[in-house]
């Protein structure tokens, strides 16, 4: 085979292989579809004890908003799981330590809020490892839970999480509290529409990737959400108590 024919053959093989590799990388994106995930992937969606609801917050810590959530949760004697961005944790280590001292569970949301679908294996691993190590150094305990930005998992994310002893956890219901048109009432209505025993609730204690000031809608909805869980006989707590 001449050099030119060998080159053409290699190029053709690459054209065939690239779509296959891209499809393999993106295949876990199917888990982003909530109804499918909740039915077929109970562990990934965060389903636990039927008498319990796991309360989780993403995108913090934010010194302008997170303390309001900590005070409200303390008043209700409720603990939650906070999925932190490593870059934000590095800027506010004292706030992270305050969260730990208050009894909350600390997990990671990556280093920066960027979709992992656009990252290769090495970049994905480095992002998760940097977030895990930074948060672990601040708290003194390596996090064991991970939630990807936008809830989008990839094959690289699954493999990297396994290497780093991280368990991916998404959610069963959310408040769509990041939207500019959200209100405390809409956040509560959206969450409770899918709220079930054993579910995991996704909310945000920061507006770093949401509409400006959106965290105030979340904060406004939180007391009534906790009341609703009480009325339904559901205990609220972090994922570590979820079973």
C-alpha positions in Angstrom: 0.0 0.0 0.0 1.4 3.4 -1.0 1.7 6.2 1.6 -1.2 8.1 0.1 -3.5 5.1 0.1 -2.5 4.4 3.7 -3.2 8.0 4.7 -6.6 7.9 3.0 -7.4 4.6 4.8 -6.4 6.1 8.1 -8.5 9.2 7.5 -11.5 7.1 6.6 -11.1 5.0 9.8 -10.9 8.2 11.8 -14.1 9.6 10.2 -15.8 6.4 11.2 -14.4 6.2 14.7 -15.0 9.8 15.7 -18.8 9.6 15.7 -18.7 6.4 17.6 -16.4 7.9 20.3 -18.6 11.0 20.5 -21.7 8.8 20.9 -20.0 6.8 23.7 -19.0 10.0 25.4 -22.4 11.5 25.3 -24.5 8.4 25.9 -25.1 9.1 29.7 -26.8 12.4 28.7 -30.0 10.3 28.5 -30.0 10.4 32.3 -30.7 14.2 32.1 -34.3 13.3 31.1 -35.9 13.3 34.6 -38.8 10.8 34.0 -36.5 8.3 32.4 -33.9 8.7 35.1 -36.4 8.4 38.0 -37.8 5.2 36.6 -34.7 3.4 35.4 -31.9 4.9 37.4 -33.1 5.2 41.0 -29.6 5.5 42.6 -28.5 8.2 40.2 -31.7 10.1 40.7 -31.2 10.1 44.5 -34.1 7.9 45.5 -33.9 6.7 49.1 -36.0 5.9 52.2 -39.7 6.3 51.5 -40.2 8.3 54.7 -37.4 10.8 53.9 -36.7 13.6 51.5 -33.1 14.7 50.7 -32.8 18.5 50.5 -29.9 19.6 48.3 -28.5 23.0 47.1 -26.2 23.7 44.2 -23.8 26.4 43.0 -22.6 27.8 46.4 -21.1 28.8 48.6 -22.0 32.5 48.1 -21.3 34.9 50.9 -24.2 37.1 49.8 -26.9 34.4 49.8 -25.8 31.1 51.5 -25.8 32.5 55.1 -29.5 33.3 54.7 -30.2 29.6 53.9 -28.0 28.5 56.8 -29.9 30.6 59.3 -33.3 29.5 58.0 -32.3 25.8 58.1 -30.8 26.3 61.6 -34.1 27.8 62.8 -35.9 24.7 61.5 -33.2 22.3 62.8 -32.8 20.9 59.3 -29.6 19.7 57.7 -29.1 19.6 53.9 -26.5 18.6 51.3 -24.7 21.4 49.6 -23.0 20.7 46.2 -20.2 23.3 46.1 -18.2 24.7 43.2 -14.6 24.2 44.1 -13.7 27.7 42.8 -16.3 29.3 45.0 -15.2 27.2 48.0 -11.6 28.4 47.6 -12.8 32.0 47.7 -14.8 31.6 50.9 -13.2 28.8 53.0 -14.5 30.2 56.3 -18.1 30.0 55.0 -17.5 26.3 54.0 -16.2 25.6 57.5 -19.3 27.3 58.9 -21.5 25.0 56.9 -19.7 22.0 58.2 -19.9 23.2 61.8 -23.6 23.6 61.4 -23.9 19.9 60.5 -24.5 20.2 56.8 -23.2 17.6 54.3 -20.7 18.9 51.8 -20.4 17.6 48.2 -19.0 18.9 45.0 -20.4 20.4 41.8 -17.2 20.5 39.9 -14.6 23.2 39.9 -16.4 25.6 37.6 -20.0 25.5 36.4 -19.2 24.4 32.9 -20.9 21.5 31.0 -18.8 18.3 31.1 -20.3 17.3 27.7 -17.7 19.7 26.1 -14.8 18.2 28.1 -12.6 15.2 27.3 -11.6 12.5 29.8 -8.5 14.4 31.1 -10.2 17.7 31.6 -13.1 16.1 33.3 -10.9 14.2 35.7 -8.8 17.3 36.5 -12.0 19.4 37.1 -13.5 16.8 39.6 -10.2 16.1 41.3 -9.4 19.8 41.8 -12.8 20.4 43.3 -12.6 17.3 45.5 -9.1 18.1 46.8 -9.9 21.8 47.4 -13.1 21.1 49.4 -11.4 18.3 51.2 -8.5 20.4 52.3 -10.9 23.1 53.6 -13.2 20.7 55.5 -10.7 18.1 56.5 -12.8 15.3 54.9 -12.8 14.3 51.2 -16.3 14.7 49.7 -17.9 11.5 48.5 -20.8 12.9 46.4 -20.8 14.7 43.1 -23.4 16.4 40.9 -22.4 17.6 37.4 -23.2 21.1 36.2 -26.6 21.2 34.6 -27.1 17.5 35.7 -25.4 16.3 32.5 -23.3 13.2 33.0 -20.9 11.8 30.4 -18.9 8.6 30.2 -15.8 10.5 31.2 -17.7 11.9 34.3 -18.7 8.4 35.4 -15.2 7.0 35.0 -13.6 10.0 36.7 -16.0 9.8 39.6 -15.3 6.2 40.1 -11.5 6.8 40.1 -12.0 9.6 42.7 -14.4 7.6 44.9 -17.2 10.0 44.1 -20.9 8.9 43.8 -22.9 10.9 41.2 -26.3 12.0 42.5 -28.9 14.0 40.5 -32.4 14.6 41.7 -36.1 13.6 41.5 -37.6 17.0 41.6 -36.6 20.6 41.3 -37.9 24.1 41.7 -36.7 25.7 38.4 -35.6 28.4 40.8 -32.9 29.7 38.4 -35.4 31.2 36.0 -35.9 35.0 35.8 -39.7 34.6 36.0 -39.6 32.4 39.1 -41.4 33.4 42.2 -41.5 31.8 45.7 -44.9 30.4 44.7 -43.7 28.9 41.4 -40.7 27.3 43.1 -42.9 25.7 45.7 -45.5 24.6 43.1 -42.9 23.1 40.8 -41.1 21.2 43.6 -44.2 19.8 45.2 -45.7 18.6 41.9 -43.1 15.8 41.9 -42.4 15.6 45.6 -42.5 12.0 46.9 -41.1 10.1 49.8 -37.6 8.9 49.0 -37.1 11.8 46.6 -34.2 14.3 46.3 -35.0 18.0 45.9 -32.7 20.3 43.9 -32.6 24.0 44.8 -29.9 26.7 44.5 -28.4 28.8 47.3 -26.6 31.0 44.8 -27.4 32.8 41.6 -23.9 32.6 40.1 -25.4 30.8 37.1 -29.0 31.8 37.5 -31.1 34.9 37.1 -29.8 37.7 39.4 -31.5 37.6 42.8 -33.2 34.3 42.0 -31.9 32.8 45.3 -34.4 35.0 47.1 -37.3 33.1 45.5 -35.8 29.9 46.7 -35.4 31.3 50.2 -39.0 32.5 50.1 -40.3 29.1 49.1 -38.2 27.1 51.6 -40.4 27.5 54.8 -43.5 26.3 53.0 -41.7 23.4 51.3 -40.5 22.2 54.8 -44.1 22.6 56.1 -45.4 20.6 53.2 -43.0 17.8 54.0 -44.1 17.9 57.6 -47.7 17.7 56.6 -47.0 14.6 54.5 -45.1 12.9 57.3 -41.8 13.2 55.5 -38.5 13.8 57.3 -36.1 16.2 55.6 -32.3 15.9 55.8 -29.1 15.4 53.8 -28.3 12.6 51.4 -26.2 10.9 54.0 -29.4 10.1 55.9 -31.4 9.2 52.8 -30.7 5.4 52.8 
